[in-house]
Amino acid sequence: MLSSDSLHHWFLIPVSICGFLMTTDALEWICGRVDLYDPIGIVGLFGVHFFFIAPLLHAQWESYIADVAAPPDWRDWLGYMAILNAVGLLGYRLCRGRFTRRAQGRLDLWRIKEDRFHIVLPVCLVISAISQTLVYARFGGIAGYMEVHLADPSAMQGMGWIVMISESAPILASFFVVVYLQRHKNSWVRAGVLLLSLFFLQLYFGGLRGSRSETVELFFWAIGCYHFLIRPVSRRFVYFGCAFLIFFLYFYAFYKTMGTNATQAFEASAEDRRHIEIETHRTWGALLLGDLGRSDIQAYVLFRLVNAKNDFDYAKGRTYLGAISEWIPRWILPNRPDTKLREGTEIQTGSGYDPASVSSRVYGLAGESMLNFGPLAVPFAYAIFGLFVGWFRRAVNRLVPGDARLLLVPFGIYMFLGILAGDSDNVAFGLAKNGLLPLLVIILSSAKLSSGAAMQRPGLASGVPAAASVS
């Protein structure tokens, strides 16, 4: 309030309540009272920015989505949206609390059998490499792939299944790294070199497609596997890693817009880079508010629903069915239900839906729930989200240290952030593309032991030293 007249507004009250509800969880993580990869702490850290800092920055910078009929005062609708969010976050905390009681007993252990693992994983890696090579060949090589994707991102439409296989190699390689480090003396230097190698591997397997989230997910996943199954990772390392990823998200955004010409942004002076930012719309503000926030688009959806509710037809759950249908090949289901693209476009344009001209904006958990059932659906969406977080957290705490399924836990936690900030079609695509092949490898490579035998034989694979336990 002292920094700007733009913040002299009642919207600060509900936004601050949201900040309080998220900061209590974030402090639990910062103070080390929950595990480094506890979903409550991770969601709390992200939620401080998502629900509290982002709406304040929107008002401070007066930066909002363009190309829409803006409300008279954005702060009013940021405030109304914050009220819905505050009620929803209370429901989130109450529902996840149903699972806070410590779970009784351990789950049976899934132990990786090395003889299977050393067959299944290399075969999947080879298949993934061949698939990626075929993708590049379709566009005339790596250079052609980069140029086509920059000029026409829709050029890869219909290639979902081959992309799912081709871009799984980096995380499968990280599984191999975890097993390797458990058998050999490891150090932070060796782990850092291997992590950097995974980064360059990611650039080849999907990174050149311009997807920054894929690289962030790989780091989050690989470090989580190391934390659970090798030794605990310090929070100081995580702070350094987050700083690196923020700069990566900023600079790699230029590649997504400019392709190989993105080197101009690296070599330019501060003033020249500022001009490039304006031309490409890849500013720090766009990163913090557009890529890592949904405050303005959710406020706008609420504004439109309240003021034009008679001119808008709710999806009534169809967007979620459309997302699930993405898992079914088009030759089986050629006429899929529409995803959020229909309602998202109509709420912004106020006109009929034209599949040839759609809005690609992302609305987040609250935004999509409003497009389906209206504003009152927001608290229920967060309550259901809380049930999933609570259930998942308790299930993880029941795993025996060294369980092979711990390799998949970081992916599950990352998907919670995707659910909060993304839409159902993004989540469905991410689950299939990034989760299916790794899950298949774990299933085919593992043998099931009773929990009693598991406690006597810790470790991810037979003969491997005991791994870090889940707090």
C-alpha positions as CSV (number, residue, x, y, z in Angstrom):
1,M,0.0,0.0,0.0
2,L,2.9,2.3,0.7
3,S,4.6,1.6,-2.6
4,S,1.8,2.6,-5.0
5,D,-1.6,4.2,-5.2
6,S,-2.8,1.3,-7.3
7,L,-2.8,-0.8,-4.2
8,H,-5.1,1.5,-2.2
9,H,-8.0,-0.8,-2.8
10,W,-10.2,-3.3,-0.9
11,F,-9.0,-6.2,-3.1
12,L,-5.9,-6.4,-0.8
13,I,-8.0,-7.9,2.0
14,P,-9.1,-11.2,0.2
15,V,-5.7,-11.4,-1.6
16,S,-3.9,-11.2,1.7
17,I,-6.2,-13.9,3.2
18,C,-5.1,-16.2,0.3
19,G,-1.5,-15.2,1.0
20,F,-1.9,-16.1,4.6
21,L,-3.4,-19.5,3.8
22,M,-0.6,-20.4,1.4
23,T,2.3,-18.8,3.4
24,T,1.6,-21.1,6.4
25,D,2.2,-24.1,4.2
26,A,5.3,-22.5,2.6
27,L,6.8,-21.7,6.0
28,E,6.4,-25.4,7.0
29,W,8.6,-26.2,4.0
30,I,11.1,-23.4,4.5
31,C,11.6,-24.2,8.2
32,G,12.1,-27.9,7.3
33,R,9.1,-29.2,9.2
34,V,7.9,-31.1,6.2
35,D,9.9,-33.1,3.7
36,L,11.6,-31.4,0.7
37,Y,9.2,-33.1,-1.6
38,D,6.1,-32.9,0.5
39,P,3.2,-31.9,-1.8
40,I,1.7,-29.6,0.8
41,G,4.9,-27.6,1.0
42,I,5.5,-27.5,-2.7
43,V,1.9,-26.4,-3.4
44,G,2.2,-23.8,-0.6
45,L,5.4,-22.3,-2.1
46,F,3.9,-22.1,-5.6
47,G,0.6,-20.8,-4.1
48,V,2.3,-17.8,-2.4
49,H,3.1,-16.5,-5.8
50,F,0.0,-17.8,-7.6
51,F,-2.6,-16.5,-5.2
52,F,-0.8,-13.6,-3.5
53,I,2.2,-12.0,-5.2
54,A,0.8,-12.3,-8.8
55,P,-2.4,-10.3,-8.2
56,L,-0.5,-7.6,-6.4
57,L,2.0,-7.3,-9.3
58,H,-0.8,-7.1,-11.7
59,A,-2.2,-4.1,-9.9
60,Q,1.2,-2.6,-9.2
61,W,2.4,-2.8,-12.8
62,E,-1.2,-2.4,-14.3
63,S,-0.4,-5.3,-16.5
64,Y,-3.3,-7.4,-17.7
65,I,-4.3,-9.6,-20.7
66,A,-4.7,-7.7,-23.9
67,D,-7.2,-8.1,-26.8
68,V,-10.3,-8.4,-24.6
69,A,-13.0,-5.9,-23.5
70,A,-11.4,-5.1,-20.1
71,P,-13.5,-4.5,-17.0
72,P,-13.8,-0.9,-15.7
73,D,-11.4,-1.6,-12.8
74,W,-9.4,-4.8,-12.9
75,R,-8.8,-4.6,-9.1
76,D,-12.5,-5.2,-8.4
77,W,-12.5,-8.5,-10.2
78,L,-9.1,-9.5,-8.8
79,G,-10.8,-9.0,-5.4
80,Y,-13.9,-10.9,-6.3
81,M,-11.8,-13.8,-7.6
82,A,-9.6,-13.7,-4.5
83,I,-12.8,-14.1,-2.4
84,L,-13.6,-17.3,-4.3
85,N,-10.0,-18.4,-4.0
86,A,-10.0,-17.8,-0.3
87,V,-13.1,-19.9,0.2
88,G,-11.7,-22.6,-2.1
89,L,-8.3,-22.7,-0.2
90,L,-10.2,-23.1,3.1
91,G,-11.9,-26.1,1.5
92,Y,-8.6,-27.3,0.2
93,R,-7.1,-27.3,3.6
94,L,-10.1,-28.9,5.3
95,C,-10.3,-31.7,2.7
96,R,-6.6,-32.6,2.6
97,G,-6.8,-32.7,6.5
98,R,-9.0,-35.8,6.2
99,F,-5.8,-37.7,5.4
100,T,-3.5,-36.1,8.0
101,R,-3.8,-39.0,10.5
102,R,-0.8,-41.2,10.1
103,A,-1.5,-44.2,7.9
104,Q,-1.4,-47.6,9.5
105,G,1.0,-50.1,8.1
106,R,3.3,-50.1,5.1
107,L,2.5,-51.0,1.5
108,D,4.1,-54.0,-0.1
109,L,7.4,-53.3,-1.6
110,W,8.0,-53.0,-5.3
111,R,11.7,-53.9,-5.8
112,I,13.4,-53.5,-9.1
113,K,14.9,-56.7,-10.4
114,E,18.1,-55.8,-12.1
115,D,18.0,-58.6,-14.7
116,R,14.6,-57.2,-15.9
117,F,15.7,-53.6,-15.5
118,H,18.8,-54.0,-17.7
119,I,16.7,-55.4,-20.5
120,V,13.5,-53.3,-20.3
121,L,15.2,-49.9,-19.9
122,P,17.7,-50.1,-22.7
123,V,15.0,-51.4,-25.1
124,C,12.8,-48.5,-24.2
125,L,15.7,-46.0,-24.6
126,V,16.5,-47.4,-28.0
127,I,12.8,-47.2,-29.1
128,S,12.7,-43.6,-27.8
129,A,15.8,-42.7,-29.7
130,I,14.5,-44.2,-32.9
131,S,11.2,-42.4,-32.5
132,Q,12.9,-39.0,-32.0
133,T,15.1,-39.7,-35.1
134,L,11.9,-40.4,-37.1
135,V,10.4,-37.1,-35.9
136,Y,13.4,-35.2,-37.0
137,A,13.5,-37.0,-40.3
138,R,9.9,-36.1,-41.0
139,F,10.9,-32.4,-40.9
140,G,14.1,-32.8,-42.8
141,G,16.5,-32.9,-39.9
142,I,17.0,-31.0,-36.7
143,A,17.3,-27.6,-38.4
144,G,14.1,-28.2,-40.3
145,Y,12.3,-29.4,-37.2
146,M,13.3,-26.1,-35.4
147,E,12.2,-24.0,-38.3
148,V,8.8,-25.7,-38.9
149,H,7.9,-25.7,-35.2
150,L,8.7,-22.0,-34.9
151,A,6.7,-21.1,-38.1
152,D,3.8,-23.5,-37.5
153,P,3.5,-25.2,-34.0
154,S,0.4,-27.1,-35.3
155,A,2.7,-29.0,-37.6
156,M,3.1,-31.7,-35.0
157,Q,-0.7,-32.2,-34.6
158,G,-1.6,-35.9,-34.7
159,M,1.9,-37.0,-33.5
160,G,1.0,-37.3,-29.9
161,W,1.7,-41.0,-29.5
162,I,5.1,-40.9,-31.2
163,V,6.1,-37.8,-29.2
164,M,5.0,-39.6,-26.0
165,I,7.6,-42.3,-26.8
166,S,10.3,-40.2,-28.3
167,E,10.5,-37.6,-25.5
168,S,10.6,-40.1,-22.6
169,A,14.3,-40.9,-23.0
170,P,15.6,-38.2,-20.5
171,I,13.6,-39.4,-17.5
172,L,14.3,-43.0,-18.3
173,A,18.0,-42.2,-18.4
174,S,17.6,-40.6,-15.0
175,F,16.2,-43.9,-13.6
176,F,19.4,-45.5,-14.8
177,V,21.4,-42.8,-13.1
178,V,19.7,-43.4,-9.8
179,V,20.4,-47.2,-9.9
180,Y,24.0,-46.4,-11.0
181,L,24.6,-44.0,-8.1
182,Q,23.2,-46.5,-5.6
183,R,25.8,-49.0,-6.7
184,H,28.8,-46.6,-6.8
185,K,30.3,-44.1,-4.5
186,N,28.6,-40.8,-5.3
187,S,29.3,-37.1,-4.6
188,W,27.6,-33.9,-5.3
189,V,30.1,-33.2,-8.1
190,R,29.2,-36.5,-9.9
191,A,25.5,-36.0,-9.3
192,G,25.8,-32.4,-10.8
193,V,27.7,-33.7,-13.9
194,L,25.0,-36.3,-14.5
195,L,22.2,-33.8,-14.0
196,L,23.9,-31.5,-16.5
197,S,24.2,-34.4,-18.9
198,L,20.4,-35.0,-18.5
199,F,19.8,-31.3,-19.4
200,F,21.6,-31.6,-22.7
201,L,19.9,-34.9,-23.4
202,Q,16.6,-33.1,-22.8
203,L,17.5,-30.5,-25.4
204,Y,17.7,-33.3,-28.0
205,F,14.6,-35.2,-26.9
206,G,12.0,-32.5,-27.0
207,G,13.8,-29.4,-25.8
208,L,14.2,-28.1,-29.3
209,R,10.5,-28.1,-29.5
210,G,10.5,-25.0,-27.3
211,S,8.7,-26.5,-24.3
212,R,10.3,-25.0,-21.2
213,S,8.0,-26.9,-18.8
214,E,9.5,-30.2,-20.1
215,T,12.9,-29.2,-18.9
216,V,11.7,-27.9,-15.6
217,E,9.8,-31.1,-15.0
218,L,12.9,-33.2,-15.8
219,F,14.9,-31.4,-13.2
220,F,12.1,-31.6,-10.6
221,W,11.7,-35.3,-11.3
222,A,15.4,-36.3,-11.4
223,I,16.3,-34.4,-8.3
224,G,13.3,-35.9,-6.5
225,C,14.4,-39.4,-7.4
226,Y,17.9,-38.6,-6.0
227,H,16.3,-37.2,-2.8
228,F,14.1,-40.2,-2.2
229,L,16.5,-42.9,-3.2
230,I,20.1,-41.8,-2.8
231,R,20.3,-39.1,-0.1
232,P,18.4,-36.1,1.0
233,V,18.9,-32.9,-1.0
234,S,19.5,-29.7,0.9
235,R,17.2,-26.7,0.6
236,R,20.1,-24.5,-0.3
237,F,20.7,-26.6,-3.4
238,V,17.0,-26.2,-4.3
239,Y,17.2,-22.4,-3.9
240,F,20.1,-22.4,-6.3
241,G,18.3,-24.7,-8.7
242,C,15.2,-22.5,-8.7
243,A,17.3,-19.4,-9.5
244,F,18.8,-21.3,-12.5
245,L,15.4,-22.4,-13.7
246,I,13.9,-18.9,-13.5
247,F,16.7,-17.6,-15.7
248,F,16.3,-20.6,-18.0
249,L,12.5,-19.9,-18.3
250,Y,13.3,-16.3,-19.2
251,F,16.0,-16.8,-21.8
252,Y,14.6,-19.9,-23.4
253,A,11.3,-18.1,-24.0
254,F,13.2,-16.1,-26.6
255,Y,14.0,-19.3,-28.5
256,K,10.3,-20.3,-28.4
257,T,9.5,-17.0,-30.2
258,M,12.7,-16.3,-32.2
259,G,14.1,-19.8,-32.9
260,T,17.8,-19.8,-33.6
261,N,17.8,-15.9,-33.7
262,A,17.3,-16.1,-29.9
263,T,21.1,-15.7,-29.5
264,Q,20.5,-12.0,-30.1
265,A,18.9,-11.8,-26.7
266,F,21.9,-13.4,-25.1
267,E,24.5,-11.1,-26.8
268,A,22.5,-7.9,-26.6
269,S,23.1,-5.1,-24.2
270,A,20.5,-4.4,-21.5
271,E,18.9,-1.7,-23.6
272,D,18.8,-3.8,-26.8
273,R,17.4,-6.7,-24.8
274,R,14.6,-4.5,-23.6
275,H,13.6,-3.7,-27.2
276,I,13.7,-7.5,-28.0
277,E,11.5,-8.1,-24.9
278,I,8.9,-5.6,-26.1
279,E,8.9,-7.0,-29.7
280,T,8.5,-10.6,-28.6
281,H,6.4,-10.0,-25.4
282,R,9.0,-12.1,-23.5
283,T,9.5,-9.9,-20.5
284,W,10.1,-10.7,-16.8
285,G,6.6,-9.6,-16.2
286,A,5.2,-12.0,-18.8
287,L,7.1,-14.8,-17.1
288,L,5.9,-14.0,-13.6
289,L,2.3,-13.1,-14.5
290,G,1.6,-15.0,-17.7
291,D,3.6,-18.2,-17.4
292,L,3.5,-18.6,-13.6
293,G,0.2,-16.9,-12.8
294,R,-3.5,-16.9,-13.9
295,S,-4.9,-14.0,-11.9
296,D,-5.9,-11.7,-14.7
297,I,-7.5,-14.4,-17.0
298,Q,-9.4,-15.9,-14.1
299,A,-10.6,-12.4,-13.0
300,Y,-11.7,-11.7,-16.6
301,V,-13.6,-15.0,-16.8
302,L,-15.4,-14.1,-13.6
303,F,-16.2,-10.6,-14.9
304,R,-17.6,-12.0,-18.2
305,L,-19.7,-14.6,-16.5
306,V,-21.3,-12.1,-14.1
307,N,-22.0,-9.5,-16.7
308,A,-22.9,-11.7,-19.7
309,K,-24.2,-14.9,-18.1
310,N,-27.3,-15.0,-20.3
311,D,-25.1,-15.0,-23.4
312,F,-22.8,-17.8,-22.4
313,D,-23.4,-21.6,-22.3
314,Y,-21.5,-23.5,-19.7
315,A,-19.6,-26.6,-20.7
316,K,-21.2,-28.6,-17.9
317,G,-18.2,-30.9,-17.6
318,R,-17.6,-31.5,-21.3
319,T,-14.1,-29.9,-21.2
320,Y,-13.0,-32.7,-18.8
321,L,-14.4,-35.4,-21.1
322,G,-12.7,-33.7,-24.0
323,A,-9.4,-33.9,-22.1
324,I,-9.8,-37.6,-21.3
325,S,-10.7,-38.3,-24.9
326,E,-7.2,-37.0,-25.8
327,W,-5.9,-40.4,-24.7
328,I,-7.9,-42.2,-27.4
329,P,-6.4,-42.2,-30.9
330,R,-8.3,-40.3,-33.6
331,W,-8.8,-43.4,-35.7
332,I,-10.9,-44.9,-32.8
333,L,-12.6,-41.6,-31.8
334,P,-12.5,-39.2,-34.7
335,N,-15.1,-36.8,-33.3
336,R,-13.8,-35.9,-29.8
337,P,-15.7,-33.7,-27.4
338,D,-14.4,-30.1,-27.4
339,T,-11.9,-29.1,-24.7
340,K,-11.7,-25.8,-23.0
341,L,-10.8,-24.2,-26.3
342,R,-14.5,-23.7,-27.2
343,E,-15.7,-21.9,-24.0
344,G,-12.3,-20.2,-23.5
345,T,-12.6,-18.6,-26.9
346,E,-16.3,-17.7,-26.6
347,I,-15.8,-16.0,-23.2
348,Q,-13.2,-13.7,-24.7
349,T,-14.7,-13.0,-28.1
350,G,-18.4,-13.0,-27.2
351,S,-19.1,-14.7,-30.5
352,G,-19.5,-18.1,-31.9
353,Y,-16.8,-20.8,-31.8
354,D,-14.6,-21.0,-34.9
355,P,-12.1,-24.0,-34.7
356,A,-9.9,-22.2,-37.1
357,S,-9.4,-19.2,-34.7
358,V,-9.2,-20.2,-31.1
359,S,-7.7,-18.8,-28.0
360,S,-4.8,-20.8,-26.6
361,R,-4.9,-19.2,-23.2
362,V,-4.7,-21.4,-20.1
363,Y,-7.2,-20.8,-17.3
364,G,-6.1,-22.9,-14.4
365,L,-8.1,-25.1,-12.1
366,A,-10.4,-22.3,-11.0
367,G,-10.8,-20.8,-14.5
368,E,-11.8,-24.0,-16.1
369,S,-14.2,-24.9,-13.3
370,M,-16.0,-21.6,-13.9
371,L,-16.2,-22.2,-17.7
372,N,-17.9,-25.5,-16.9
373,F,-20.2,-24.8,-13.9
374,G,-19.9,-21.1,-13.0
375,P,-18.2,-19.1,-10.2
376,L,-19.7,-21.2,-7.4
377,A,-17.8,-24.2,-8.6
378,V,-14.5,-22.8,-7.6
379,P,-14.6,-23.8,-3.9
380,F,-15.7,-27.3,-4.9
381,A,-12.8,-27.6,-7.4
382,Y,-10.2,-26.7,-4.7
383,A,-11.9,-29.1,-2.2
384,I,-11.5,-32.0,-4.6
385,F,-8.0,-30.9,-5.3
386,G,-7.3,-31.0,-1.5
387,L,-8.7,-34.6,-1.3
388,F,-6.2,-35.7,-4.0
389,V,-3.3,-34.0,-2.4
390,G,-4.1,-35.5,1.0
391,W,-4.6,-39.0,-0.4
392,F,-1.4,-38.9,-2.4
393,R,0.6,-37.6,0.5
394,R,-0.6,-40.4,2.8
395,A,0.0,-43.0,0.1
396,V,3.6,-41.8,-0.3
397,N,4.2,-42.0,3.4
398,R,3.1,-45.6,3.4
399,L,5.8,-46.6,0.9
400,V,8.7,-48.7,2.2
401,P,12.1,-46.9,1.8
402,G,13.6,-48.0,-1.4
403,D,10.3,-48.8,-3.1
404,A,10.6,-48.5,-6.9
405,R,7.4,-46.5,-7.0
406,L,9.3,-43.6,-5.4
407,L,10.8,-43.0,-8.8
408,L,7.3,-41.8,-9.9
409,V,6.5,-39.7,-6.8
410,P,8.1,-36.5,-8.0
411,F,6.1,-36.7,-11.2
412,G,2.9,-37.0,-9.2
413,I,3.8,-33.9,-7.1
414,Y,4.7,-31.9,-10.2
415,M,1.3,-32.8,-11.8
416,F,-0.4,-31.2,-8.8
417,L,1.2,-27.9,-9.8
418,G,0.0,-28.6,-13.4
419,I,-3.6,-29.2,-12.1
420,L,-3.5,-25.9,-10.1
421,A,-2.1,-23.7,-12.9
422,G,-3.1,-25.7,-16.0
423,D,-6.2,-27.0,-17.7
424,S,-7.5,-30.6,-17.9
425,D,-6.3,-31.1,-21.5
426,N,-2.8,-30.0,-20.4
427,V,-2.9,-32.4,-17.5
428,A,-4.2,-35.3,-19.5
429,F,-1.6,-34.8,-22.2
430,G,1.2,-34.5,-19.5
431,L,0.0,-37.7,-17.7
432,A,0.1,-39.7,-21.0
433,K,3.2,-38.3,-22.6
434,N,5.5,-38.1,-19.5
435,G,4.0,-40.8,-17.3
436,L,3.0,-43.8,-19.3
437,L,6.3,-45.1,-20.5
438,P,8.1,-44.6,-17.1
439,L,5.2,-46.3,-15.4
440,L,5.5,-49.2,-17.8
441,V,9.2,-49.5,-17.1
442,I,8.6,-49.6,-13.4
443,I,5.9,-52.2,-13.7
444,L,7.8,-54.5,-16.0
445,S,11.1,-54.2,-14.0
446,S,9.7,-54.7,-10.5
447,A,8.8,-57.7,-8.3
448,K,6.4,-57.4,-5.4
449,L,7.5,-58.3,-1.9
450,S,5.5,-58.3,1.3
451,S,6.1,-55.4,3.6
452,G,7.7,-57.7,6.2
453,A,10.3,-58.9,3.8
454,A,10.8,-55.4,2.5
455,M,11.9,-54.0,5.8
456,Q,14.7,-56.6,6.0
457,R,15.9,-55.8,2.5
458,P,16.0,-52.1,1.9
459,G,17.1,-50.5,-1.3
460,L,15.8,-49.9,-4.8
461,A,17.3,-53.0,-6.4
462,S,18.6,-56.3,-5.1
463,G,21.9,-55.8,-3.3
464,V,21.7,-52.0,-3.4
465,P,22.4,-50.1,-0.2
466,A,19.5,-48.6,1.8
467,A,18.0,-45.5,0.3
468,A,16.7,-42.3,1.8
469,S,13.4,-42.8,3.5
470,V,10.2,-40.7,3.1
471,S,9.5,-38.5,6.0
